[in-house]
Amino acid sequence: MKMNYLIMKNGDALIGLFQVMIENNIITFNSGWDQNAGNVEPFDDVREIQTHIMSKGINLESDADASTTGPASIVLKDPDGNSILIDQHV
């Protein structure tokens, strides 16, 4: 709480509450991680996810450099304007 955020876990569900750090609603998916930030194999690389999303005509707010490997992220908006972050750490 003194860092202005809380991460709450109930079973496999995780909810992060961030005060001031993040301005608007956001949902985050971590490609390559399980609920405890442990690596999972195999997983869909964020660049593959990006290619699939873009092939459906969906615009991204930010994209990953397709020529790289490893950690990267993309952001898109849902129809209500909420951000969706797909964040790959591995």
PyRosetta script that sets phi, psi and omega in degrees:
from pyrosetta import init, pose_from_sequence

init()
pose = pose_from_sequence("MKMNYLIMKNGDALIGLFQVMIENNIITFNSGWDQNAGNVEPFDDVREIQTHIMSKGINLESDADASTTGPASIVLKDPDGNSILIDQHV")
pose.set_psi(1, -34.4)
pose.set_omega(1, -178.2)
pose.set_phi(2, -68.4)
pose.set_psi(2, -16.4)
pose.set_omega(2, 176.3)
pose.set_phi(3, -93.8)
pose.set_psi(3, 5.5)
pose.set_omega(3, 178.5)
pose.set_phi(4, 68.7)
pose.set_psi(4, 29.4)
pose.set_omega(4, 171.3)
pose.set_phi(5, -152.3)
pose.set_psi(5, 156.5)
pose.set_omega(5, 175.4)
pose.set_phi(6, -135.2)
pose.set_psi(6, 140.7)
pose.set_omega(6, 171.7)
pose.set_phi(7, -115.0)
pose.set_psi(7, 119.1)
pose.set_omega(7, -178.1)
pose.set_phi(8, -112.2)
pose.set_psi(8, 138.7)
pose.set_omega(8, -178.6)
pose.set_phi(9, -129.4)
pose.set_psi(9, 135.5)
pose.set_omega(9, 175.1)
pose.set_phi(10, -139.4)
pose.set_psi(10, 104.9)
pose.set_omega(10, -174.8)
pose.set_phi(11, 64.4)
pose.set_psi(11, -124.8)
pose.set_omega(11, 178.9)
pose.set_phi(12, -92.4)
pose.set_psi(12, -1.9)
pose.set_omega(12, -178.2)
pose.set_phi(13, -90.4)
pose.set_psi(13, 134.0)
pose.set_omega(13, 176.2)
pose.set_phi(14, -123.2)
pose.set_psi(14, 135.0)
pose.set_omega(14, 175.2)
pose.set_phi(15, -131.3)
pose.set_psi(15, 128.7)
pose.set_omega(15, 175.8)
pose.set_phi(16, -108.1)
pose.set_psi(16, 130.9)
pose.set_omega(16, 175.4)
pose.set_phi(17, -111.6)
pose.set_psi(17, 120.3)
pose.set_omega(17, -175.6)
pose.set_phi(18, -122.1)
pose.set_psi(18, 123.3)
pose.set_omega(18, 178.4)
pose.set_phi(19, -97.1)
pose.set_psi(19, 121.7)
pose.set_omega(19, 176.1)
pose.set_phi(20, 75.7)
pose.set_psi(20, -32.1)
pose.set_omega(20, -176.9)
pose.set_phi(21, -61.4)
pose.set_psi(21, -40.9)
pose.set_omega(21, -176.3)
pose.set_phi(22, -123.4)
pose.set_psi(22, 121.5)
pose.set_omega(22, -171.1)
pose.set_phi(23, -72.2)
pose.set_psi(23, -41.6)
pose.set_omega(23, -174.1)
pose.set_phi(24, -121.0)
pose.set_psi(24, 175.7)
pose.set_omega(24, 176.7)
pose.set_phi(25, -61.1)
pose.set_psi(25, 141.8)
pose.set_omega(25, 177.2)
pose.set_phi(26, -151.3)
pose.set_psi(26, 141.5)
pose.set_omega(26, 171.8)
pose.set_phi(27, -116.2)
pose.set_psi(27, 138.8)
pose.set_omega(27, -174.8)
pose.set_phi(28, -121.8)
pose.set_psi(28, 135.8)
pose.set_omega(28, 172.2)
pose.set_phi(29, -118.9)
pose.set_psi(29, 134.5)
pose.set_omega(29, -179.0)
pose.set_phi(30, -111.5)
pose.set_psi(30, 97.4)
pose.set_omega(30, 179.4)
pose.set_phi(31, -66.0)
pose.set_psi(31, 126.9)
pose.set_omega(31, 179.0)
pose.set_phi(32, 94.5)
pose.set_psi(32, -2.1)
pose.set_omega(32, 178.9)
pose.set_phi(33, -121.6)
pose.set_psi(33, 148.2)
pose.set_omega(33, 171.0)
pose.set_phi(34, -92.2)
pose.set_psi(34, -170.5)
pose.set_omega(34, -175.6)
pose.set_phi(35, -66.1)
pose.set_psi(35, -15.6)
pose.set_omega(35, -179.7)
pose.set_phi(36, -109.9)
pose.set_psi(36, 20.6)
pose.set_omega(36, -178.9)
pose.set_phi(37, 62.6)
pose.set_psi(37, 26.9)
pose.set_omega(37, 173.9)
pose.set_phi(38, -91.5)
pose.set_psi(38, 143.9)
pose.set_omega(38, -179.5)
pose.set_phi(39, -65.5)
pose.set_psi(39, 141.7)
pose.set_omega(39, 174.7)
pose.set_phi(40, -122.9)
pose.set_psi(40, 145.9)
pose.set_omega(40, 176.6)
pose.set_phi(41, -135.0)
pose.set_psi(41, 140.7)
pose.set_omega(41, -12.8)
pose.set_phi(42, -78.1)
pose.set_psi(42, 168.6)
pose.set_omega(42, 174.7)
pose.set_phi(43, -147.9)
pose.set_psi(43, 158.6)
pose.set_omega(43, 177.8)
pose.set_phi(44, -81.3)
pose.set_psi(44, 121.9)
pose.set_omega(44, 177.3)
pose.set_phi(45, -62.7)
pose.set_psi(45, 143.8)
pose.set_omega(45, -178.0)
pose.set_phi(46, -57.9)
pose.set_psi(46, -29.2)
pose.set_omega(46, 178.9)
pose.set_phi(47, -70.5)
pose.set_psi(47, -34.5)
pose.set_omega(47, 174.6)
pose.set_phi(48, -66.8)
pose.set_psi(48, -42.3)
pose.set_omega(48, 177.5)
pose.set_phi(49, -61.9)
pose.set_psi(49, -43.2)
pose.set_omega(49, 178.4)
pose.set_phi(50, -58.9)
pose.set_psi(50, -47.4)
pose.set_omega(50, 179.7)
pose.set_phi(51, -59.9)
pose.set_psi(51, -43.5)
pose.set_omega(51, 179.7)
pose.set_phi(52, -63.5)
pose.set_psi(52, -47.3)
pose.set_omega(52, -179.4)
pose.set_phi(53, -60.8)
pose.set_psi(53, -45.9)
pose.set_omega(53, -178.6)
pose.set_phi(54, -66.7)
pose.set_psi(54, -31.1)
pose.set_omega(54, 179.0)
pose.set_phi(55, -67.1)
pose.set_psi(55, -18.8)
pose.set_omega(55, 178.1)
pose.set_phi(56, -91.5)
pose.set_psi(56, 5.0)
pose.set_omega(56, 178.1)
pose.set_phi(57, 80.7)
pose.set_psi(57, 16.6)
pose.set_omega(57, 180.0)
pose.set_phi(58, -91.2)
pose.set_psi(58, 129.1)
pose.set_omega(58, 179.7)
pose.set_phi(59, -81.8)
pose.set_psi(59, 144.4)
pose.set_omega(59, 176.8)
pose.set_phi(60, -102.4)
pose.set_psi(60, 144.8)
pose.set_omega(60, 174.1)
pose.set_phi(61, -77.0)
pose.set_psi(61, -37.3)
pose.set_omega(61, 172.9)
pose.set_phi(62, -146.8)
pose.set_psi(62, 149.0)
pose.set_omega(62, -176.2)
pose.set_phi(63, -127.3)
pose.set_psi(63, 166.6)
pose.set_omega(63, 177.6)
pose.set_phi(64, -94.1)
pose.set_psi(64, 146.1)
pose.set_omega(64, 176.3)
pose.set_phi(65, -70.0)
pose.set_psi(65, 112.6)
pose.set_omega(65, -175.1)
pose.set_phi(66, -66.5)
pose.set_psi(66, -14.6)
pose.set_omega(66, -179.5)
pose.set_phi(67, -88.9)
pose.set_psi(67, 0.9)
pose.set_omega(67, -177.8)
pose.set_phi(68, -106.9)
pose.set_psi(68, 172.8)
pose.set_omega(68, 173.0)
pose.set_phi(69, -131.0)
pose.set_psi(69, 168.0)
pose.set_omega(69, 177.0)
pose.set_phi(70, 85.6)
pose.set_psi(70, -154.8)
pose.set_omega(70, -175.5)
pose.set_phi(71, -56.3)
pose.set_psi(71, 137.1)
pose.set_omega(71, 178.0)
pose.set_phi(72, -170.8)
pose.set_psi(72, 169.3)
pose.set_omega(72, 178.6)
pose.set_phi(73, -150.9)
pose.set_psi(73, 160.3)
pose.set_omega(73, 173.2)
pose.set_phi(74, -134.9)
pose.set_psi(74, 155.6)
pose.set_omega(74, 177.7)
pose.set_phi(75, -133.7)
pose.set_psi(75, 135.2)
pose.set_omega(75, 172.4)
pose.set_phi(76, -136.0)
pose.set_psi(76, 170.2)
pose.set_omega(76, 179.9)
pose.set_phi(77, -113.9)
pose.set_psi(77, 142.1)
pose.set_omega(77, 173.5)
pose.set_phi(78, -81.7)
pose.set_psi(78, 172.3)
pose.set_omega(78, -177.1)
pose.set_phi(79, -57.9)
pose.set_psi(79, -22.6)
pose.set_omega(79, 178.5)
pose.set_phi(80, -90.0)
pose.set_psi(80, 0.5)
pose.set_omega(80, 178.5)
pose.set_phi(81, 90.7)
pose.set_psi(81, 5.8)
pose.set_omega(81, 176.6)
pose.set_phi(82, -78.3)
pose.set_psi(82, 142.2)
pose.set_omega(82, 179.8)
pose.set_phi(83, -79.2)
pose.set_psi(83, 143.7)
pose.set_omega(83, 173.3)
pose.set_phi(84, -122.3)
pose.set_psi(84, 117.5)
pose.set_omega(84, -180.0)
pose.set_phi(85, -105.5)
pose.set_psi(85, 125.2)
pose.set_omega(85, 171.2)
pose.set_phi(86, -110.3)
pose.set_psi(86, 110.1)
pose.set_omega(86, -168.1)
pose.set_phi(87, -119.8)
pose.set_psi(87, 116.1)
pose.set_omega(87, -178.9)
pose.set_phi(88, -106.0)
pose.set_psi(88, 125.6)
pose.set_omega(88, -176.9)
pose.set_phi(89, -102.5)
pose.set_psi(89, -8.3)
pose.set_omega(89, -176.2)
pose.set_phi(90, -118.7)
pose.dump_pdb("model.pdb")
